[in-house]
Amino acid sequence: MKTKPKGRNKVNVITLGCSKNLVDSEVLMAQLKAADVDVAHEDNENERRIVIINTCGFIDNAKEESVSTILQYADAKVKGLVDKVYVTGCLSQRYKSDLEKEIPEVDAYFGTRELPRLLKQFKADYKHELVGERLLTSPAHYAYLKISEGCNRTCAFCAIPLMRGKHISKPIEELVNEAKKLAAKGVVELMLIAQELTYYGLDIYKKRALNELLLALSEVEGIEWIKLHYAYPSKFPVEIFDAMNESPKVCNYLDMPLQHISNNVLNNMKRQITKEEIEALLRTAREKVPGIAIRTTMLVGFPGETEADFEELKDFVKEQKFDRLGVFAYSHEENTFAGDHLKDDVPHEVKQQRCADLMEIQQEISFKKNTDFIGKVVKVLIDKKESGYFVGRTAIDSPEVDNEVLITAENEYLSPGSFVDVEITNAGEFDLYAVPLTK
């Protein structure tokens, strides 16, 4: 009697790239599980004979990681270590024909909106009744909530519209239902994500409706913290700040990628906003929500960025004192306006130095802001226990990208997913140290 090799029908989903990709993987896994497929996320036990790779195609490093991962599993298939390899996500959407020619060992490639076709490989149909259902890959107490798909912007450096298509908002009712399902699983914190958060609602409600969504989500029992990620600054709906003030669940935290401040660079980037408008928006945010924490990202080395432009950016970062800041070096992307029409004229070593210079400024700002916390009592959400510490975050910190609060695990136990009041006792550039308050 023949038996199937161990792990023959087990599926391993590998996710590369951003949190939006992670949500896509979680939705895929829920659909597979509903079809009685044994599925896991990034299982390292080497027992799973079918692999689905959810790729990223945003910038060079991400594309290289995706290609490397595909090659790794294509080689594993050749060696008989896996039976099937499927590739989906942004890289597959953008370079499908090239990948099919270059890595034919992959059984099939799928675009970002071809989940039903991918499910057919497992003789499964897309189940509409599962809308909002996901197999969470994050710790049980927090989750990302993708409120829309795609982007209508035409930023000169960005290939996201090529990979994700036009903006499509999810209805408020659908998102509230998804939030309720997440809360029922123990989720207490939601990170709202999208390619462009502040465009939400324009396509289905004919107006920007993010503030209405925030207030509706605030009514979901069990959800305690709601954070905003990827908010585009142009035509920003300032009603969001009213929602922050109205609902204690909407954290005074805003992730708003600004990319630059020089009007010369902003114009070349096609960001549809000026330096003066950005500065006015930041003033409004801080006036309406005193103490608001603002996270942003900057893109240096864009074609035509001069030393004067970069000095202007440095002065801006020093002046604004952002709570959190990330810096990226520009990479030329084909089929974008910059890639097709502008010369990549800033040398690689100059880009890297500008990244380092900007981060050095931010490190000083971050250290000063963190030391200001010493002696204060703050509410912390515990994420995990690691290396002798319980690791938590404040209401102005998101997972993976922001500061952590380290609490010694010597004397007591703090449950992951619980909220704890702590006193900050020490600070580093990107970490806070604390002791829990005795009850």
C-alpha positions in Angstrom: 0.0 0.0 0.0 1.4 3.4 -1.0 1.5 6.2 1.4 2.0 9.9 0.7 5.4 11.3 1.7 5.3 13.3 4.9 4.1 16.8 4.4 2.8 16.2 0.8 -0.3 18.3 1.2 1.0 20.9 3.7 1.4 24.5 2.4 4.0 27.0 3.6 3.3 30.7 3.0 6.3 32.9 2.8 5.7 36.7 3.1 8.1 39.3 2.0 7.7 43.1 2.1 5.3 45.3 4.0 2.4 44.8 6.4 0.0 45.1 3.5 1.5 42.0 2.0 1.2 40.3 5.4 -2.6 41.0 5.4 -2.8 39.4 1.9 -1.1 36.3 3.2 -3.4 36.1 6.2 -6.5 36.3 3.9 -5.0 33.7 1.6 -4.3 31.3 4.5 -7.9 31.7 5.8 -9.3 30.8 2.4 -7.0 27.7 2.2 -7.9 26.6 5.7 -11.6 26.9 4.8 -10.9 24.5 1.9 -9.3 22.0 4.3 -5.8 22.8 3.3 -3.1 22.4 6.0 -1.4 25.8 5.8 1.2 27.5 8.0 3.1 30.8 7.8 6.9 30.6 7.4 7.2 27.1 8.8 10.9 26.2 9.3 10.3 22.5 9.9 10.9 21.6 6.3 7.9 19.2 6.2 5.7 21.3 3.9 5.9 20.3 0.3 4.0 23.2 -1.3 5.3 26.7 -1.0 3.6 30.0 -1.8 5.9 33.0 -1.9 4.1 36.4 -1.5 6.7 38.8 -3.0 7.6 42.5 -2.8 8.6 44.5 -5.8 8.9 48.0 -4.4 12.6 48.9 -4.4 15.8 47.2 -5.4 16.6 45.6 -2.1 13.1 44.2 -1.8 13.1 42.9 -5.4 16.5 41.2 -4.8 15.2 39.5 -1.6 12.1 38.3 -3.5 14.1 36.9 -6.4 16.6 35.3 -4.0 13.7 33.6 -2.2 12.1 32.4 -5.4 15.4 30.9 -6.5 15.9 29.2 -3.2 12.7 27.3 -3.4 13.0 26.7 -7.1 16.3 25.0 -6.3 14.6 23.1 -3.5 12.0 21.8 -6.0 14.7 20.7 -8.4 16.3 18.7 -5.6 13.0 17.1 -4.7 12.7 18.9 -1.3 9.4 20.5 -2.3 6.8 19.5 -4.9 5.2 22.8 -5.9 6.2 26.5 -5.8 3.7 29.3 -6.4 4.6 33.0 -6.5 2.2 35.9 -5.9 2.4 39.5 -4.8 3.9 42.7 -6.2 7.0 41.3 -7.9 4.9 38.7 -9.7 2.4 41.3 -10.7 5.1 43.6 -12.1 7.5 41.1 -13.7 5.4 38.0 -14.4 6.5 37.4 -18.0 10.1 38.0 -17.2 10.0 35.7 -14.1 8.3 32.9 -16.1 11.2 33.0 -18.6 14.0 33.3 -16.0 12.7 30.9 -13.3 10.5 28.3 -15.1 10.8 25.9 -12.2 8.0 27.9 -10.5 4.6 26.1 -11.1 2.6 29.3 -11.6 2.8 33.1 -11.0 -0.1 35.2 -9.9 -0.8 39.0 -9.6 -1.9 41.0 -6.6 -5.6 40.6 -7.4 -5.6 37.0 -8.5 -6.4 35.2 -5.3 -9.3 33.2 -6.8 -7.1 31.9 -9.5 -4.4 30.9 -7.0 -7.0 29.1 -4.9 -7.9 27.1 -8.0 -4.5 25.4 -7.8 -5.9 23.7 -4.6 -9.3 23.0 -6.2 -10.7 25.7 -3.9 -13.2 28.5 -4.7 -12.9 31.9 -3.2 -15.5 32.1 -0.4 -17.1 35.5 -0.3 -18.6 34.6 3.1 -15.1 34.7 4.5 -14.6 38.4 3.9 -12.8 39.7 6.9 -11.6 36.3 8.0 -7.8 36.0 8.4 -5.3 33.6 10.0 -3.3 36.1 12.0 0.5 35.8 11.8 1.2 38.6 14.2 0.9 38.2 18.0 -2.7 37.6 19.0 -3.2 41.1 20.5 -2.6 43.3 17.5 -3.4 43.2 13.8 -3.1 45.3 10.7 -6.4 46.4 9.1 -6.1 47.2 5.4 -8.8 49.7 4.6 -8.2 50.0 0.9 -6.2 48.7 -2.0 -4.3 50.5 -4.7 -3.3 54.1 -5.3 -4.4 56.9 -7.7 -1.3 59.1 -7.1 1.4 59.4 -9.7 4.5 60.1 -7.6 7.4 60.1 -10.0 9.5 57.5 -8.0 6.7 55.0 -7.1 5.7 51.8 -8.9 2.9 50.9 -6.5 0.1 51.8 -9.0 1.7 49.5 -11.5 1.5 46.6 -9.0 -1.6 47.4 -7.0 -3.8 49.2 -9.4 -6.3 52.0 -8.8 -7.6 52.9 -5.3 -10.5 50.8 -4.1 -11.9 51.5 -0.6 -13.5 48.8 1.6 -16.9 49.8 2.9 -17.1 51.0 6.5 -19.5 48.2 7.4 -17.1 45.5 6.1 -14.2 47.0 8.0 -16.2 47.2 11.2 -17.2 43.6 10.8 -13.6 42.6 10.2 -12.6 44.5 13.3 -15.2 42.7 15.4 -13.9 39.4 14.2 -10.4 40.4 15.1 -11.5 41.6 18.6 -13.2 38.3 19.2 -9.9 36.6 18.7 -8.2 38.8 21.3 -6.9 41.7 19.2 -6.8 45.0 21.2 -4.8 47.1 18.8 -5.4 47.9 15.1 -3.0 49.5 12.7 -4.9 51.0 9.8 -2.9 50.5 6.6 -3.4 51.3 2.9 -1.3 52.4 -0.1 -2.8 55.8 0.7 -4.8 56.1 3.9 -6.2 59.6 3.5 -7.9 58.9 0.1 -10.2 56.5 1.9 -13.8 56.9 0.9 -13.5 59.1 -2.2 -14.4 56.3 -4.6 -17.4 54.8 -2.8 -18.7 57.7 -0.7 -17.6 60.6 -3.0 -15.8 62.2 0.0 -12.9 61.5 2.3 -14.3 59.4 5.1 -11.4 58.3 7.2 -12.7 60.2 10.2 -16.1 58.4 9.9 -14.3 55.1 9.7 -12.2 55.9 12.8 -15.3 56.7 14.9 -17.1 53.6 13.7 -14.1 51.4 14.6 -13.9 53.1 18.0 -17.3 51.6 18.8 -16.0 48.0 18.4 -15.9 46.4 21.8 -12.4 45.1 22.7 -10.4 47.4 20.5 -8.4 49.8 22.7 -5.8 51.4 20.3 -6.2 52.5 16.7 -3.2 53.8 14.8 -2.9 55.5 11.4 -0.2 54.4 8.9 0.7 55.7 5.4 -1.3 58.9 5.4 -0.6 61.0 2.3 -0.1 64.7 3.2 -1.7 66.3 0.0 -5.3 67.3 0.6 -5.1 65.9 4.1 -8.5 65.4 5.8 -8.0 67.5 9.0 -11.2 66.0 10.4 -8.9 63.1 11.4 -7.6 65.3 14.2 -11.1 65.8 15.5 -11.6 62.0 15.6 -8.4 61.7 17.7 -9.8 64.2 20.2 -13.2 62.7 20.2 -12.2 59.1 20.7 -9.6 58.0 23.3 -9.1 54.8 21.2 -7.7 56.7 18.3 -4.1 57.1 19.3 -2.4 60.5 19.0 -0.1 58.9 16.4 0.2 59.7 12.7 2.5 57.9 10.2 2.7 60.4 7.3 5.5 59.9 4.7 6.6 63.4 3.6 9.6 62.2 1.4 11.2 65.7 1.2 10.7 69.4 2.0 12.5 71.2 -0.9 10.0 72.6 -3.3 12.4 71.7 -6.1 12.5 68.1 -5.1 8.8 67.9 -4.2 7.9 69.2 -7.6 10.2 66.8 -9.4 8.7 63.9 -7.3 5.2 65.0 -8.4 4.1 65.0 -4.7 1.3 67.5 -5.4 2.2 69.5 -2.3 4.6 72.3 -1.4 6.9 73.0 1.5 4.6 75.7 2.8 1.6 73.4 2.7 3.5 70.7 4.6 4.6 73.1 7.3 1.0 74.4 7.6 -0.3 70.8 7.9 2.2 70.0 10.7 1.3 73.2 12.5 -2.4 72.3 12.3 -1.8 68.7 13.5 0.1 70.0 16.6 -2.4 72.7 17.3 -5.4 70.5 17.1 -3.8 67.5 18.9 -1.2 68.8 21.4 1.5 66.1 21.9 0.7 64.2 18.7 3.5 61.8 17.7 4.4 62.1 14.0 6.3 59.4 12.2 7.6 60.2 8.7 10.0 58.9 6.0 12.3 60.8 3.8 13.7 59.9 0.4 17.2 61.2 -0.4 19.1 61.2 -3.6 16.2 61.7 -5.9 17.3 62.9 -9.4 18.2 66.6 -9.3 18.5 66.7 -5.5 21.3 69.3 -4.9 23.4 69.9 -1.8 21.2 72.9 -1.1 18.1 70.8 -1.3 19.6 68.3 1.1 20.7 71.1 3.5 17.1 72.4 3.4 15.9 68.9 4.3 18.4 68.6 7.2 17.3 72.0 8.6 13.6 70.9 8.3 14.2 67.7 10.3 16.1 69.6 13.0 13.3 72.1 13.2 10.3 69.8 13.2 11.8 67.2 15.6 9.7 64.3 14.4 9.0 61.6 17.0 10.0 58.8 14.5 11.8 59.1 11.2 13.0 56.6 8.5 15.3 57.4 5.6 15.5 55.7 2.3 17.9 56.1 -0.7 16.3 56.6 -4.0 16.5 53.7 -6.5 15.6 54.1 -10.2 12.5 52.1 -11.0 11.5 51.3 -14.6 8.1 52.3 -15.8 7.9 55.2 -13.3 8.2 58.8 -14.5 11.5 59.2 -12.8 12.9 56.0 -14.1 11.8 56.7 -17.7 12.4 60.5 -17.9 15.0 61.6 -15.3 18.7 60.9 -14.9 19.7 59.1 -11.8 22.4 61.7 -11.2 23.1 61.5 -7.5 26.0 59.0 -6.9 25.3 55.9 -4.8 27.9 56.9 -2.1 26.3 60.4 -1.8 22.9 58.8 -1.3 24.2 56.6 1.4 26.0 59.5 3.1 22.9 61.6 3.1 20.9 58.7 4.6 23.5 58.5 7.4 23.6 62.2 8.0 19.9 62.5 8.3 19.7 59.5 10.7 22.4 60.9 12.8 20.3 64.1 13.3 17.3 61.9 14.1 19.2 59.8 16.6 19.9 63.0 18.7 16.3 64.1 18.4 15.0 60.6 19.4 17.4 60.4 22.4 16.3 63.8 23.7 12.6 62.9 23.3 13.2 59.6 25.1 15.1 61.1 28.0 12.1 63.5 28.5 10.1 60.4 29.4 12.3 59.5 32.4 10.3 59.7 35.6 6.9 59.7 33.8 4.2 57.0 34.1 2.9 55.7 30.8 0.5 53.0 29.6 2.3 50.1 27.8 1.0 47.2 25.7 3.1 44.1 26.4 4.1 42.3 23.2 6.5 39.5 24.3 9.2 38.3 26.7 12.7 38.4 25.2 16.2 38.2 26.6 15.2 38.8 30.2 12.8 41.6 29.5 9.1 42.0 28.9 8.9 44.1 25.7 6.1 46.6 25.3 5.1 49.7 23.4 3.4 53.0 24.3 0.4 54.4 22.5 2.8 56.3 20.1 4.7 53.3 19.0 3.8 50.7 16.4 5.3 47.2 16.1 8.6 46.6 14.2 9.2 50.2 13.3 9.1 52.2 16.5 10.5 52.4 20.0 10.1 49.6 22.5 9.8 49.7 26.3 12.0 47.1 28.1 10.8 46.0 31.5 13.0 43.6 33.5 11.4 40.2 33.9 13.2 39.3 37.1 10.5 39.9 39.7 7.1 39.5 38.1 5.2 38.2 35.1 3.5 40.5 32.5 1.1 38.8 30.1 1.5 39.5 26.4 -1.5 41.4 25.2 -2.1 43.1 28.5 -1.9 46.9 29.3 0.4 47.9 32.1 1.2 51.2 33.7 5.0 51.6 34.0 7.4 54.3 35.2 10.2 55.1 32.8 13.6 54.8 34.5 16.1 55.1 31.7 16.3 55.8 28.0 18.4 55.1 24.9 18.1 56.4 21.4 15.4 54.0 20.4 14.4 52.2 23.6 12.9 53.1 27.0 13.5 51.2 30.2 10.8 50.9 32.8 9.5 49.2 36.0 5.8 48.3 36.4 3.9 50.2 39.0 2.9 48.0 42.0 -0.9 47.6 42.3 
